[in-house]
């Protein structure tokens, strides 16, 4: 991987970690950081050895949302230029949400504004107990427009109103109750929870995990629905006949653990 100015990318076996690296600004998002994340994700997508991508923040916070100075200087730019920059943020969240690898947010201390979009777009969200979450955009005269569709995948409409209309903070326990967070870690121990989750996911068939995420996304988008019987039956038939499907079924019948290590990861 190349070196980036605003993020640090670390690869450890089949896990890649993308660390937001503007600690003095509490990892606030700006166009340069967003561009770095786009580039890193594109490069990691082509790395067949990486099955998991973890997003975390360097320093005292996960992410303080959008850099206020970036937004405040919008009046000095053409509206089309502002639109293009905000579109890059929206497209980043869409890329994470639809990413072919399993994505995990590892949050601590502060998850503010647009940072909630990063958390919500991931497959799983881990947060330390003392983490604060807030959608404070309305207090600044703006709204969380680009992140709202992704947060709405996790939260009810009523919880969206409660949090986004008020801009008030909540903590990890409530964030888990309403669905924004999946797993809670003791303060300073988020990596233990992340690694435990990855360890558990490594026990399943890599191809089945990839295919399952793909099908979930197709159902979520409406591309596959209750009338898609022929398609879903074909997906199941292909997996049952695959090397991993046969290995998993034989292992069950033979009362042993399946061995996925020697089998090829599907490119589909």
N, C-alpha and C positions, 0 to 999 in steps of 0.2 A: 504493500500500500504506500502511496505517496504521503508526504507530510502535509498537513493542512494548518492554516493559521488559526482557525477558530474552533477546531475540534481535534481530538486525539482518537485515533482508531487503533485498537489493540485486538489481535487475533490469537486465541488460545484454543488449539485443537479445532473443534467445530463451533466455537462461540466467538463472535465478534462483538466488541464493545465500542460504542460511539460515545465518547465523553464530550459534552459541551464544554468548551474551554475558554470562557470569558469570565473567570472567577471574580475579578474586581467589579464586574457589572452583574454579578449573580447570574451569569450565563444568559443574559437578556438576548433575545433574538434580533438579528439585523440581517440585511440582505446578504452580507458576506458569509455569515454563519449558515444561513439557509442554503446558499449556493454550495458551500462545503458539504453539507449533509446530503444534498442531491447527488453530488459527485461520488461521495463515499458509498452511498447506497447502490448506485449504478455499478460501481466496481465490485462491491461485495456480492451483488446478485449473480455475477458471472463466476464466483468462486464456489465450486461444487463441494468443497470441504467444509464450508460454513453453513450450518443448519439453523443457527440461532443468532439473532442480533439484539443486543441489549443497549438501551439508551440511558445514560446517566449524566450527572452534572459534576464537574470538578469544583472543589471548594465548598463554600458554605451553603449553597442552594442547588436544587435540581435545575430550576429555571425561573426567572422572574417575569416571564412573558416577553412581549415585544419591547425593544429598547424605546423608551419614551422620546428620546431625542430624535430617533428615526421618524417617528410619527409626527412630532412637533415641527420638523423641517419640511413636512409635506407641502406647506404653502409656498415653498421656494422651488417646487418642481411642477412640471406639467401634470395634469390629472392622469393622462395616459401613462406616464412614467410611474406614478403612484399605483395605479391599477395593475401594472405589470409586476411590480414588486410584491403586492399583496397576493397576486395570482400565484407567484412562486411559493408563497407560504401555503396557500390552499392546495397546490399541487404536491407539495412535500407531504402534507397530511394524507392526501389520497394515495401517494406512493407507499407510505408506511402502512396504511390500512389494507392495501391490496398486495403487499409484499409477499413473494412466494416462500419466504422463510418465516419461521416463528419469531415474532418481535415481542420484546419485554421492556417495559419501562421500570427503572429502579430509582424511585423518587426519595428525596430527603429534604427536610427543612421547609422549603418554599416551592409551591407549584402555583404560579400566578398567571392569570390571563391566558395568553396563547399557549403556555406550557401545558395547560389542561388538554389542549388539542393533541399534543404529542402523546400524553398519557392515554387519552381515549382512543387514539388511532392504533395503539399497540394491541396485540392479541391478549397480553396479560400485563397487569400493573401491580407492582410491589411498592409499598411505601412504608417508611419508618413511622413509628407511633406518633411522633411529635410533628409530623409534616402538616403544613397549613396549605389549604387549597382555597382559591378565591377567583372570582370572575369580576374584577373591579372596573371593567371598561366603562360601564354607565356612569361611574363617578368622574370619568374623564371626558364625558360627552360623546363617547363612541360606543360601539357594541362589539361583542365577540363573533363577528360575522363568519370569518373563514373557518373557525373551529367548531361552530355550533352544529353543523351536520354530523360531525364525528362524535362530539359529546352526546348528542341526541341518540346515538346508537347504544349508549350505556345508561342514560338517565331518562326518567319519565318526564313528560311535558311539565307536570307540576313542579318537579324538582328543578327543571331548567328555569322556570319562572322564579322560583324561590331564590335560587342562587344568582341568576343573571340580572334580575330586576333590582336586587338589593346590593349586590357586590360584596356581601358580608363573607367573612372567612368561616370555613369549617375545618375540622381536623380529621385525621386518618380514620378514626372509628366511624364517624358519620359518612365519610367518603366511601368506606367499604359497605356500609348499610345501604346506601343508595345506588351502589354499583360502579362507582368510578374507580375503586381500588379492588383488586382481587385477593391480594395477600398482604398481611401486616407483619412487619419485622420490628424487633426491638431497635431502639435508637443505636445507630452505628453498626447494625448487623444485617443490613439489606442484602449484602452480597451473599450471605449464608442462605437466605431464602431464595434468592435468584438461582444460585448454584444447585440447591436442592430441587427446585422446579425443573431445571434443565436436566438434572440427573434422572428424574422420573420420566421426563419426555424422551430421554435417550433409550429407554427400555422398549419403546414401541417401534413399530416398523416405520423407518424414515419415509418410504414411499407412501404408506398409508396416511401418515401425518400430513404430508404435503398434499395428497389427493383430498383429504378430509377438509383442510383449510380451503382449498380451491372450490370444493363443492359448497361449503358454508357461504363463501363469498358470492357464488352464483345464486344461491337461494336468497341471500340477503338483498341482492340487486334486483331480484325478480326474474332473472334469466332462467332459473330453474324453479318450477312450482309443482303443485299437486297434479298438474297435467303432463308432467315430464317423465312419465313412467318408463318410456323406452330409453331415455337418456340415462336415468339413474340405474336401471337394470344393466345397461351396457357398462357403466362405470364399475358396478359391483362384479360383473362377469370378468372384466379385464383384470381387476385386482385379485380375484380368486385364482385366476390362471397364471398370475405373475409369479416370479421366483420368490418374492417376499411373502406373497399370499400362501404359496405352497409350503414354504418353510415354517410360517406361523401355524398353519393348520396341522402340519406333521408334528411340530413340537408339542402342540397341545395333546394330540393323540398319544405321543410317546412320553408324555409327562416330563418334559424338559424345557429349559428356556430356549427360545429361538436365537439363532446366531445370524444377525443382520450384517455382520462386518464384511463378509466376503461377497455380498450381493451388490449389484450396481444400483446407484440412485437414479431413478427415472428422470429424464429431462423434460417430461411433459408436465 
